[in-house]
Structures are given as C-alpha cells and as structure tokens.
Amino acid sequence: MAVINAHITGTVWKIEVKVGDVIEAGTVVAILESMKMEMPVESEDGGTVTAIHVAEGQAVHEDAPLVTVG
C-alpha cells in the first residue's frame, strides 16, 4: 500500500479519483490550492484507490495523507 501525501499546506480544491479507481504512476489524484495557486498531487505508484482521507474544501498540512493506493 502507498499513501499519497500533500506536498504543501493548503486547501483540497478538487479530488480527481474515487475509491475503486485503477490509476497509474503520474495520475493526478487531487488538486491543492495554496496562495491562490492550484497544485496537482500525482501518484508515484500505480494501483487501485482504496481510501480517500480528505474532502474537497478541507484544509491540510504538508505531509497530510490524501489518498491510499493498494
């Protein structure tokens, strides 16, 4: 299992995947907003999305878990 973490502190602007989606390395799983900039968060591994740990509009800190891929 791989957990994809936020790389910056910000707000979850959009979640691009749902539980059960099969993704590849490089797939954008979420978009974070920080200082009026949108930053995509990409998966480093491929697999199936097994959990989403955040909701759109939620504030997150750097290294907060966003999505788990199994």
mmCIF file of the N, C-alpha and C atoms, coordinates in Angstrom:
data_MODEL
# 
_entry.id   MODEL 
# 
loop_
_atom_site.group_PDB 
_atom_site.id 
_atom_site.type_symbol 
_atom_site.label_atom_id 
_atom_site.label_alt_id 
_atom_site.label_comp_id 
_atom_site.label_asym_id 
_atom_site.label_entity_id 
_atom_site.label_seq_id 
_atom_site.pdbx_PDB_ins_code 
_atom_site.Cartn_x 
_atom_site.Cartn_y 
_atom_site.Cartn_z 
_atom_site.occupancy 
_atom_site.B_iso_or_equiv 
_atom_site.pdbx_formal_charge 
_atom_site.auth_seq_id 
_atom_site.auth_comp_id 
_atom_site.auth_asym_id 
_atom_site.auth_atom_id 
_atom_site.pdbx_PDB_model_num 
ATOM 1   N N  . MET A 1 1  ? 0.834   -1.188 0.000   1.00 0.00 ? 1  MET A N  1 
ATOM 2   C CA . MET A 1 1  ? 0.000   0.000  0.000   1.00 0.00 ? 1  MET A CA 1 
ATOM 3   C C  . MET A 1 1  ? 0.872   1.242  0.000   1.00 0.00 ? 1  MET A C  1 
ATOM 4   N N  . ALA A 1 2  ? 0.408   2.229  -0.710  1.00 0.00 ? 2  ALA A N  1 
ATOM 5   C CA . ALA A 1 2  ? 1.119   3.508  -0.759  1.00 0.00 ? 2  ALA A CA 1 
ATOM 6   C C  . ALA A 1 2  ? 0.146   4.618  -0.376  1.00 0.00 ? 2  ALA A C  1 
ATOM 7   N N  . VAL A 1 3  ? 0.603   5.498  0.489   1.00 0.00 ? 3  VAL A N  1 
ATOM 8   C CA . VAL A 1 3  ? -0.203  6.649  0.873   1.00 0.00 ? 3  VAL A CA 1 
ATOM 9   C C  . VAL A 1 3  ? 0.352   7.862  0.140   1.00 0.00 ? 3  VAL A C  1 
ATOM 10  N N  . ILE A 1 4  ? -0.528  8.590  -0.514  1.00 0.00 ? 4  ILE A N  1 
ATOM 11  C CA . ILE A 1 4  ? -0.128  9.801  -1.229  1.00 0.00 ? 4  ILE A CA 1 
ATOM 12  C C  . ILE A 1 4  ? -0.416  10.974 -0.295  1.00 0.00 ? 4  ILE A C  1 
ATOM 13  N N  . ASN A 1 5  ? 0.633   11.732 0.018   1.00 0.00 ? 5  ASN A N  1 
ATOM 14  C CA . ASN A 1 5  ? 0.533   12.831 0.966   1.00 0.00 ? 5  ASN A CA 1 
ATOM 15  C C  . ASN A 1 5  ? 0.552   14.181 0.267   1.00 0.00 ? 5  ASN A C  1 
ATOM 16  N N  . ALA A 1 6  ? 0.031   15.176 0.968   1.00 0.00 ? 6  ALA A N  1 
ATOM 17  C CA . ALA A 1 6  ? 0.082   16.553 0.469   1.00 0.00 ? 6  ALA A CA 1 
ATOM 18  C C  . ALA A 1 6  ? 1.540   17.014 0.460   1.00 0.00 ? 6  ALA A C  1 
ATOM 19  N N  . HIS A 1 7  ? 1.941   17.691 -0.585  1.00 0.00 ? 7  HIS A N  1 
ATOM 20  C CA . HIS A 1 7  ? 3.312   18.184 -0.666  1.00 0.00 ? 7  HIS A CA 1 
ATOM 21  C C  . HIS A 1 7  ? 3.422   19.637 -0.222  1.00 0.00 ? 7  HIS A C  1 
ATOM 22  N N  . ILE A 1 8  ? 2.274   20.251 0.064   1.00 0.00 ? 8  ILE A N  1 
ATOM 23  C CA . ILE A 1 8  ? 2.232   21.632 0.545   1.00 0.00 ? 8  ILE A CA 1 
ATOM 24  C C  . ILE A 1 8  ? 1.075   21.771 1.534   1.00 0.00 ? 8  ILE A C  1 
ATOM 25  N N  . THR A 1 9  ? 1.102   22.835 2.321   1.00 0.00 ? 9  THR A N  1 
ATOM 26  C CA . THR A 1 9  ? -0.038  23.188 3.167   1.00 0.00 ? 9  THR A CA 1 
ATOM 27  C C  . THR A 1 9  ? -1.009  23.972 2.310   1.00 0.00 ? 9  THR A C  1 
ATOM 28  N N  . GLY A 1 10 ? -2.287  23.630 2.374   1.00 0.00 ? 10 GLY A N  1 
ATOM 29  C CA . GLY A 1 10 ? -3.274  24.338 1.567   1.00 0.00 ? 10 GLY A CA 1 
ATOM 30  C C  . GLY A 1 10 ? -4.665  23.788 1.789   1.00 0.00 ? 10 GLY A C  1 
ATOM 31  N N  . THR A 1 11 ? -5.500  23.980 0.804   1.00 0.00 ? 11 THR A N  1 
ATOM 32  C CA . THR A 1 11 ? -6.883  23.523 0.831   1.00 0.00 ? 11 THR A CA 1 
ATOM 33  C C  . THR A 1 11 ? -7.094  22.539 -0.311  1.00 0.00 ? 11 THR A C  1 
ATOM 34  N N  . VAL A 1 12 ? -7.820  21.457 -0.031  1.00 0.00 ? 12 VAL A N  1 
ATOM 35  C CA . VAL A 1 12 ? -8.146  20.495 -1.084  1.00 0.00 ? 12 VAL A CA 1 
ATOM 36  C C  . VAL A 1 12 ? -9.161  21.160 -2.005  1.00 0.00 ? 12 VAL A C  1 
ATOM 37  N N  . TRP A 1 13 ? -8.732  21.500 -3.196  1.00 0.00 ? 13 TRP A N  1 
ATOM 38  C CA . TRP A 1 13 ? -9.607  22.183 -4.148  1.00 0.00 ? 13 TRP A CA 1 
ATOM 39  C C  . TRP A 1 13 ? -10.485 21.175 -4.877  1.00 0.00 ? 13 TRP A C  1 
ATOM 40  N N  . LYS A 1 14 ? -9.872  20.036 -5.288  1.00 0.00 ? 14 LYS A N  1 
ATOM 41  C CA . LYS A 1 14 ? -10.628 19.029 -6.019  1.00 0.00 ? 14 LYS A CA 1 
ATOM 42  C C  . LYS A 1 14 ? -9.988  17.659 -5.823  1.00 0.00 ? 14 LYS A C  1 
ATOM 43  N N  . ILE A 1 15 ? -10.824 16.650 -5.651  1.00 0.00 ? 15 ILE A N  1 
ATOM 44  C CA . ILE A 1 15 ? -10.359 15.268 -5.611  1.00 0.00 ? 15 ILE A CA 1 
ATOM 45  C C  . ILE A 1 15 ? -10.655 14.670 -6.979  1.00 0.00 ? 15 ILE A C  1 
ATOM 46  N N  . GLU A 1 16 ? -9.631  14.126 -7.624  1.00 0.00 ? 16 GLU A N  1 
ATOM 47  C CA . GLU A 1 16 ? -9.747  13.665 -9.004  1.00 0.00 ? 16 GLU A CA 1 
ATOM 48  C C  . GLU A 1 16 ? -10.021 12.170 -9.140  1.00 0.00 ? 16 GLU A C  1 
ATOM 49  N N  . VAL A 1 17 ? -10.017 11.423 -8.029  1.00 0.00 ? 17 VAL A N  1 
ATOM 50  C CA . VAL A 1 17 ? -10.223 9.973  -8.088  1.00 0.00 ? 17 VAL A CA 1 
ATOM 51  C C  . VAL A 1 17 ? -11.298 9.578  -7.086  1.00 0.00 ? 17 VAL A C  1 
ATOM 52  N N  . LYS A 1 18 ? -11.752 8.334  -7.201  1.00 0.00 ? 18 LYS A N  1 
ATOM 53  C CA . LYS A 1 18 ? -12.693 7.792  -6.210  1.00 0.00 ? 18 LYS A CA 1 
ATOM 54  C C  . LYS A 1 18 ? -12.246 6.382  -5.844  1.00 0.00 ? 18 LYS A C  1 
ATOM 55  N N  . VAL A 1 19 ? -12.723 5.901  -4.707  1.00 0.00 ? 19 VAL A N  1 
ATOM 56  C CA . VAL A 1 19 ? -12.367 4.564  -4.256  1.00 0.00 ? 19 VAL A CA 1 
ATOM 57  C C  . VAL A 1 19 ? -12.755 3.561  -5.344  1.00 0.00 ? 19 VAL A C  1 
ATOM 58  N N  . GLY A 1 20 ? -11.822 2.665  -5.646  1.00 0.00 ? 20 GLY A N  1 
ATOM 59  C CA . GLY A 1 20 ? -12.042 1.653  -6.681  1.00 0.00 ? 20 GLY A CA 1 
ATOM 60  C C  . GLY A 1 20 ? -11.413 1.996  -8.018  1.00 0.00 ? 20 GLY A C  1 
ATOM 61  N N  . ASP A 1 21 ? -11.035 3.269  -8.219  1.00 0.00 ? 21 ASP A N  1 
ATOM 62  C CA . ASP A 1 21 ? -10.374 3.647  -9.470  1.00 0.00 ? 21 ASP A CA 1 
ATOM 63  C C  . ASP A 1 21 ? -9.015  2.968  -9.578  1.00 0.00 ? 21 ASP A C  1 
ATOM 64  N N  . VAL A 1 22 ? -8.685  2.501  -10.760 1.00 0.00 ? 22 VAL A N  1 
ATOM 65  C CA . VAL A 1 22 ? -7.357  1.962  -11.039 1.00 0.00 ? 22 VAL A CA 1 
ATOM 66  C C  . VAL A 1 22 ? -6.559  3.092  -11.678 1.00 0.00 ? 22 VAL A C  1 
ATOM 67  N N  . ILE A 1 23 ? -5.419  3.418  -11.066 1.00 0.00 ? 23 ILE A N  1 
ATOM 68  C CA . ILE A 1 23 ? -4.612  4.539  -11.550 1.00 0.00 ? 23 ILE A CA 1 
ATOM 69  C C  . ILE A 1 23 ? -3.205  4.071  -11.869 1.00 0.00 ? 23 ILE A C  1 
ATOM 70  N N  . GLU A 1 24 ? -2.492  4.901  -12.598 1.00 0.00 ? 24 GLU A N  1 
ATOM 71  C CA . GLU A 1 24 ? -1.101  4.645  -12.958 1.00 0.00 ? 24 GLU A CA 1 
ATOM 72  C C  . GLU A 1 24 ? -0.217  5.661  -12.255 1.00 0.00 ? 24 GLU A C  1 
ATOM 73  N N  . ALA A 1 25 ? 1.065   5.378  -12.197 1.00 0.00 ? 25 ALA A N  1 
ATOM 74  C CA . ALA A 1 25 ? 2.016   6.368  -11.690 1.00 0.00 ? 25 ALA A CA 1 
ATOM 75  C C  . ALA A 1 25 ? 1.867   7.637  -12.523 1.00 0.00 ? 25 ALA A C  1 
ATOM 76  N N  . GLY A 1 26 ? 1.833   8.784  -11.871 1.00 0.00 ? 26 GLY A N  1 
ATOM 77  C CA . GLY A 1 26 ? 1.692   10.056 -12.574 1.00 0.00 ? 26 GLY A CA 1 
ATOM 78  C C  . GLY A 1 26 ? 0.268   10.557 -12.666 1.00 0.00 ? 26 GLY A C  1 
ATOM 79  N N  . THR A 1 27 ? -0.701  9.746  -12.241 1.00 0.00 ? 27 THR A N  1 
ATOM 80  C CA . THR A 1 27 ? -2.099  10.177 -12.252 1.00 0.00 ? 27 THR A CA 1 
ATOM 81  C C  . THR A 1 27 ? -2.316  11.261 -11.203 1.00 0.00 ? 27 THR A C  1 
ATOM 82  N N  . VAL A 1 28 ? -2.987  12.338 -11.576 1.00 0.00 ? 28 VAL A N  1 
ATOM 83  C CA . VAL A 1 28 ? -3.330  13.390 -10.620 1.00 0.00 ? 28 VAL A CA 1 
ATOM 84  C C  . VAL A 1 28 ? -4.478  12.873 -9.757  1.00 0.00 ? 28 VAL A C  1 
ATOM 85  N N  . VAL A 1 29 ? -4.254  12.810 -8.444  1.00 0.00 ? 29 VAL A N  1 
ATOM 86  C CA . VAL A 1 29 ? -5.274  12.301 -7.531  1.00 0.00 ? 29 VAL A CA 1 
ATOM 87  C C  . VAL A 1 29 ? -6.043  13.423 -6.846  1.00 0.00 ? 29 VAL A C  1 
ATOM 88  N N  . ALA A 1 30 ? -5.414  14.583 -6.709  1.00 0.00 ? 30 ALA A N  1 
ATOM 89  C CA . ALA A 1 30 ? -6.068  15.724 -6.066  1.00 0.00 ? 30 ALA A CA 1 
ATOM 90  C C  . ALA A 1 30 ? -5.389  17.005 -6.529  1.00 0.00 ? 30 ALA A C  1 
ATOM 91  N N  . ILE A 1 31 ? -6.102  18.103 -6.345  1.00 0.00 ? 31 ILE A N  1 
ATOM 92  C CA . ILE A 1 31 ? -5.532  19.418 -6.631  1.00 0.00 ? 31 ILE A CA 1 
ATOM 93  C C  . ILE A 1 31 ? -5.652  20.238 -5.353  1.00 0.00 ? 31 ILE A C  1 
ATOM 94  N N  . LEU A 1 32 ? -4.513  20.754 -4.900  1.00 0.00 ? 32 LEU A N  1 
ATOM 95  C CA . LEU A 1 32 ? -4.483  21.583 -3.708  1.00 0.00 ? 32 LEU A CA 1 
ATOM 96  C C  . LEU A 1 32 ? -4.368  23.048 -4.116  1.00 0.00 ? 32 LEU A C  1 
ATOM 97  N N  . GLU A 1 33 ? -4.970  23.914 -3.327  1.00 0.00 ? 33 GLU A N  1 
ATOM 98  C CA . GLU A 1 33 ? -4.842  25.345 -3.559  1.00 0.00 ? 33 GLU A CA 1 
ATOM 99  C C  . GLU A 1 33 ? -4.040  25.930 -2.410  1.00 0.00 ? 33 GLU A C  1 
ATOM 100 N N  . SER A 1 34 ? -3.023  26.695 -2.756  1.00 0.00 ? 34 SER A N  1 
ATOM 101 C CA . SER A 1 34 ? -2.199  27.361 -1.760  1.00 0.00 ? 34 SER A CA 1 
ATOM 102 C C  . SER A 1 34 ? -1.772  28.704 -2.328  1.00 0.00 ? 34 SER A C  1 
ATOM 103 N N  . MET A 1 35 ? -2.023  29.759 -1.603  1.00 0.00 ? 35 MET A N  1 
ATOM 104 C CA . MET A 1 35 ? -1.658  31.113 -2.024  1.00 0.00 ? 35 MET A CA 1 
ATOM 105 C C  . MET A 1 35 ? -2.194  31.423 -3.425  1.00 0.00 ? 35 MET A C  1 
ATOM 106 N N  . LYS A 1 36 ? -3.456  31.042 -3.668  1.00 0.00 ? 36 LYS A N  1 
ATOM 107 C CA . LYS A 1 36 ? -4.166  31.301 -4.935  1.00 0.00 ? 36 LYS A CA 1 
ATOM 108 C C  . LYS A 1 36 ? -3.583  30.545 -6.127  1.00 0.00 ? 36 LYS A C  1 
ATOM 109 N N  . MET A 1 37 ? -2.762  29.524 -5.862  1.00 0.00 ? 37 MET A N  1 
ATOM 110 C CA . MET A 1 37 ? -2.207  28.696 -6.932  1.00 0.00 ? 37 MET A CA 1 
ATOM 111 C C  . MET A 1 37 ? -2.750  27.285 -6.784  1.00 0.00 ? 37 MET A C  1 
ATOM 112 N N  . GLU A 1 38 ? -3.061  26.653 -7.901  1.00 0.00 ? 38 GLU A N  1 
ATOM 113 C CA . GLU A 1 38 ? -3.535  25.268 -7.901  1.00 0.00 ? 38 GLU A CA 1 
ATOM 114 C C  . GLU A 1 38 ? -2.349  24.342 -8.168  1.00 0.00 ? 38 GLU A C  1 
ATOM 115 N N  . MET A 1 39 ? -2.161  23.377 -7.257  1.00 0.00 ? 39 MET A N  1 
ATOM 116 C CA . MET A 1 39 ? -1.030  22.466 -7.353  1.00 0.00 ? 39 MET A CA 1 
ATOM 117 C C  . MET A 1 39 ? -1.533  21.031 -7.459  1.00 0.00 ? 39 MET A C  1 
ATOM 118 N N  . PRO A 1 40 ? -1.285  20.349 -8.577  1.00 0.00 ? 40 PRO A N  1 
ATOM 119 C CA . PRO A 1 40 ? -1.717  18.956 -8.690  1.00 0.00 ? 40 PRO A CA 1 
ATOM 120 C C  . PRO A 1 40 ? -0.848  18.034 -7.823  1.00 0.00 ? 40 PRO A C  1 
ATOM 121 N N  . VAL A 1 41 ? -1.476  17.005 -7.269  1.00 0.00 ? 41 VAL A N  1 
ATOM 122 C CA . VAL A 1 41 ? -0.764  15.982 -6.496  1.00 0.00 ? 41 VAL A CA 1 
ATOM 123 C C  . VAL A 1 41 ? -0.867  14.696 -7.305  1.00 0.00 ? 41 VAL A C  1 
ATOM 124 N N  . GLU A 1 42 ? 0.276   14.144 -7.691  1.00 0.00 ? 42 GLU A N  1 
ATOM 125 C CA . GLU A 1 42 ? 0.318   12.946 -8.532  1.00 0.00 ? 42 GLU A CA 1 
ATOM 126 C C  . GLU A 1 42 ? 0.714   11.716 -7.721  1.00 0.00 ? 42 GLU A C  1 
ATOM 127 N N  . SER A 1 43 ? 0.209   10.581 -8.156  1.00 0.00 ? 43 SER A N  1 
ATOM 128 C CA . SER A 1 43 ? 0.580   9.310  -7.544  1.00 0.00 ? 43 SER A CA 1 
ATOM 129 C C  . SER A 1 43 ? 1.964   8.898  -8.036  1.00 0.00 ? 43 SER A C  1 
ATOM 130 N N  . GLU A 1 44 ? 2.781   8.390  -7.125  1.00 0.00 ? 44 GLU A N  1 
ATOM 131 C CA . GLU A 1 44 ? 4.090   7.871  -7.517  1.00 0.00 ? 44 GLU A CA 1 
ATOM 132 C C  . GLU A 1 44 ? 3.996   6.408  -7.940  1.00 0.00 ? 44 GLU A C  1 
ATOM 133 N N  . ASP A 1 45 ? 2.896   5.746  -7.546  1.00 0.00 ? 45 ASP A N  1 
ATOM 134 C CA . ASP A 1 45 ? 2.715   4.326  -7.836  1.00 0.00 ? 45 ASP A CA 1 
ATOM 135 C C  . ASP A 1 45 ? 1.376   4.099  -8.523  1.00 0.00 ? 45 ASP A C  1 
ATOM 136 N N  . GLY A 1 46 ? 1.278   3.013  -9.247  1.00 0.00 ? 46 GLY A N  1 
ATOM 137 C CA . GLY A 1 46 ? 0.010   2.596  -9.813  1.00 0.00 ? 46 GLY A CA 1 
ATOM 138 C C  . GLY A 1 46 ? -0.697  1.649  -8.862  1.00 0.00 ? 46 GLY A C  1 
ATOM 139 N N  . GLY A 1 47 ? -1.987  1.451  -9.090  1.00 0.00 ? 47 GLY A N  1 
ATOM 140 C CA . GLY A 1 47 ? -2.756  0.526  -8.262  1.00 0.00 ? 47 GLY A CA 1 
ATOM 141 C C  . GLY A 1 47 ? -4.208  0.945  -8.202  1.00 0.00 ? 47 GLY A C  1 
ATOM 142 N N  . THR A 1 48 ? -4.907  0.429  -7.209  1.00 0.00 ? 48 THR A N  1 
ATOM 143 C CA . THR A 1 48 ? -6.323  0.730  -7.013  1.00 0.00 ? 48 THR A CA 1 
ATOM 144 C C  . THR A 1 48 ? -6.479  1.648  -5.809  1.00 0.00 ? 48 THR A C  1 
ATOM 145 N N  . VAL A 1 49 ? -7.268  2.704  -5.975  1.00 0.00 ? 49 VAL A N  1 
ATOM 146 C CA . VAL A 1 49 ? -7.533  3.624  -4.865  1.00 0.00 ? 49 VAL A CA 1 
ATOM 147 C C  . VAL A 1 49 ? -8.373  2.877  -3.827  1.00 0.00 ? 49 VAL A C  1 
ATOM 148 N N  . THR A 1 50 ? -7.833  2.754  -2.608  1.00 0.00 ? 50 THR A N  1 
ATOM 149 C CA . THR A 1 50 ? -8.535  2.025  -1.556  1.00 0.00 ? 50 THR A CA 1 
ATOM 150 C C  . THR A 1 50 ? -9.150  2.945  -0.506  1.00 0.00 ? 50 THR A C  1 
ATOM 151 N N  . ALA A 1 51 ? -8.670  4.187  -0.409  1.00 0.00 ? 51 ALA A N  1 
ATOM 152 C CA . ALA A 1 51 ? -9.229  5.124  0.573   1.00 0.00 ? 51 ALA A CA 1 
ATOM 153 C C  . ALA A 1 51 ? -8.926  6.553  0.172   1.00 0.00 ? 51 ALA A C  1 
ATOM 154 N N  . ILE A 1 52 ? -9.858  7.438  0.482   1.00 0.00 ? 52 ILE A N  1 
ATOM 155 C CA . ILE A 1 52 ? -9.656  8.872  0.336   1.00 0.00 ? 52 ILE A CA 1 
ATOM 156 C C  . ILE A 1 52 ? -9.798  9.456  1.737   1.00 0.00 ? 52 ILE A C  1 
ATOM 157 N N  . HIS A 1 53 ? -8.777  10.168 2.183   1.00 0.00 ? 53 HIS A N  1 
ATOM 158 C CA . HIS A 1 53 ? -8.700  10.619 3.567   1.00 0.00 ? 53 HIS A CA 1 
ATOM 159 C C  . HIS A 1 53 ? -9.144  12.063 3.777   1.00 0.00 ? 53 HIS A C  1 
ATOM 160 N N  . VAL A 1 54 ? -9.480  12.777 2.715   1.00 0.00 ? 54 VAL A N  1 
ATOM 161 C CA . VAL A 1 54 ? -9.835  14.194 2.822   1.00 0.00 ? 54 VAL A CA 1 
ATOM 162 C C  . VAL A 1 54 ? -11.096 14.478 2.012   1.00 0.00 ? 54 VAL A C  1 
ATOM 163 N N  . ALA A 1 55 ? -11.647 15.658 2.223   1.00 0.00 ? 55 ALA A N  1 
ATOM 164 C CA . ALA A 1 55 ? -12.820 16.107 1.470   1.00 0.00 ? 55 ALA A CA 1 
ATOM 165 C C  . ALA A 1 55 ? -12.479 17.419 0.768   1.00 0.00 ? 55 ALA A C  1 
ATOM 166 N N  . GLU A 1 56 ? -13.153 17.689 -0.328  1.00 0.00 ? 56 GLU A N  1 
ATOM 167 C CA . GLU A 1 56 ? -12.956 18.961 -1.015  1.00 0.00 ? 56 GLU A CA 1 
ATOM 168 C C  . GLU A 1 56 ? -13.296 20.097 -0.054  1.00 0.00 ? 56 GLU A C  1 
ATOM 169 N N  . GLY A 1 57 ? -12.464 21.114 -0.052  1.00 0.00 ? 57 GLY A N  1 
ATOM 170 C CA . GLY A 1 57 ? -12.649 22.249 0.831   1.00 0.00 ? 57 GLY A CA 1 
ATOM 171 C C  . GLY A 1 57 ? -11.927 22.119 2.165   1.00 0.00 ? 57 GLY A C  1 
ATOM 172 N N  . GLN A 1 58 ? -11.380 20.957 2.441   1.00 0.00 ? 58 GLN A N  1 
ATOM 173 C CA . GLN A 1 58 ? -10.693 20.711 3.709   1.00 0.00 ? 58 GLN A CA 1 
ATOM 174 C C  . GLN A 1 58 ? -9.288  21.306 3.690   1.00 0.00 ? 58 GLN A C  1 
ATOM 175 N N  . ALA A 1 59 ? -8.895  21.932 4.780   1.00 0.00 ? 59 ALA A N  1 
ATOM 176 C CA . ALA A 1 59 ? -7.528  22.429 4.926   1.00 0.00 ? 59 ALA A CA 1 
ATOM 177 C C  . ALA A 1 59 ? -6.623  21.263 5.308   1.00 0.00 ? 59 ALA A C  1 
ATOM 178 N N  . VAL A 1 60 ? -5.438  21.212 4.711   1.00 0.00 ? 60 VAL A N  1 
ATOM 179 C CA . VAL A 1 60 ? -4.475  20.155 5.017   1.00 0.00 ? 60 VAL A CA 1 
ATOM 180 C C  . VAL A 1 60 ? -3.094  20.770 5.238   1.00 0.00 ? 60 VAL A C  1 
ATOM 181 N N  . HIS A 1 61 ? -2.303  20.072 6.038   1.00 0.00 ? 61 HIS A N  1 
ATOM 182 C CA . HIS A 1 61 ? -0.916  20.459 6.266   1.00 0.00 ? 61 HIS A CA 1 
ATOM 183 C C  . HIS A 1 61 ? -0.014  19.640 5.357   1.00 0.00 ? 61 HIS A C  1 
ATOM 184 N N  . GLU A 1 62 ? 1.194   20.120 5.153   1.00 0.00 ? 62 GLU A N  1 
ATOM 185 C CA . GLU A 1 62 ? 2.185   19.370 4.388   1.00 0.00 ? 62 GLU A CA 1 
ATOM 186 C C  . GLU A 1 62 ? 2.345   17.982 5.003   1.00 0.00 ? 62 GLU A C  1 
ATOM 187 N N  . ASP A 1 63 ? 2.419   16.976 4.182   1.00 0.00 ? 63 ASP A N  1 
ATOM 188 C CA . ASP A 1 63 ? 2.569   15.554 4.544   1.00 0.00 ? 63 ASP A CA 1 
ATOM 189 C C  . ASP A 1 63 ? 1.286   14.925 5.076   1.00 0.00 ? 63 ASP A C  1 
ATOM 190 N N  . ALA A 1 64 ? 0.154   15.615 5.038   1.00 0.00 ? 64 ALA A N  1 
ATOM 191 C CA . ALA A 1 64 ? -1.114  15.012 5.437   1.00 0.00 ? 64 ALA A CA 1 
ATOM 192 C C  . ALA A 1 64 ? -1.515  13.946 4.420   1.00 0.00 ? 64 ALA A C  1 
ATOM 193 N N  . PRO A 1 65 ? -2.028  12.797 4.869   1.00 0.00 ? 65 PRO A N  1 
ATOM 194 C CA . PRO A 1 65 ? -2.440  11.757 3.914   1.00 0.00 ? 65 PRO A CA 1 
ATOM 195 C C  . PRO A 1 65 ? -3.667  12.199 3.128   1.00 0.00 ? 65 PRO A C  1 
ATOM 196 N N  . LEU A 1 66 ? -3.624  11.993 1.813   1.00 0.00 ? 66 LEU A N  1 
ATOM 197 C CA . LEU A 1 66 ? -4.735  12.360 0.940   1.00 0.00 ? 66 LEU A CA 1 
ATOM 198 C C  . LEU A 1 66 ? -5.468  11.115 0.444   1.00 0.00 ? 66 LEU A C  1 
ATOM 199 N N  . VAL A 1 67 ? -4.701  10.198 -0.148  1.00 0.00 ? 67 VAL A N  1 
ATOM 200 C CA . VAL A 1 67 ? -5.274  9.019  -0.813  1.00 0.00 ? 67 VAL A CA 1 
ATOM 201 C C  . VAL A 1 67 ? -4.376  7.816  -0.536  1.00 0.00 ? 67 VAL A C  1 
ATOM 202 N N  . THR A 1 68 ? -4.989  6.636  -0.381  1.00 0.00 ? 68 THR A N  1 
ATOM 203 C CA . THR A 1 68 ? -4.228  5.400  -0.277  1.00 0.00 ? 68 THR A CA 1 
ATOM 204 C C  . THR A 1 68 ? -4.470  4.573  -1.535  1.00 0.00 ? 68 THR A C  1 
ATOM 205 N N  . VAL A 1 69 ? -3.369  4.053  -2.072  1.00 0.00 ? 69 VAL A N  1 
ATOM 206 C CA . VAL A 1 69 ? -3.418  3.206  -3.266  1.00 0.00 ? 69 VAL A CA 1 
ATOM 207 C C  . VAL A 1 69 ? -2.876  1.831  -2.863  1.00 0.00 ? 69 VAL A C  1 
ATOM 208 N N  . GLY A 1 70 ? -3.633  0.774  -3.206  1.00 0.00 ? 70 GLY A N  1 
ATOM 209 C CA . GLY A 1 70 ? -3.211  -0.582 -2.844  1.00 0.00 ? 70 GLY A CA 1 
ATOM 210 C C  . GLY A 1 70 ? -2.858  -1.401 -4.045  1.00 0.00 ? 70 GLY A C  1 
# 
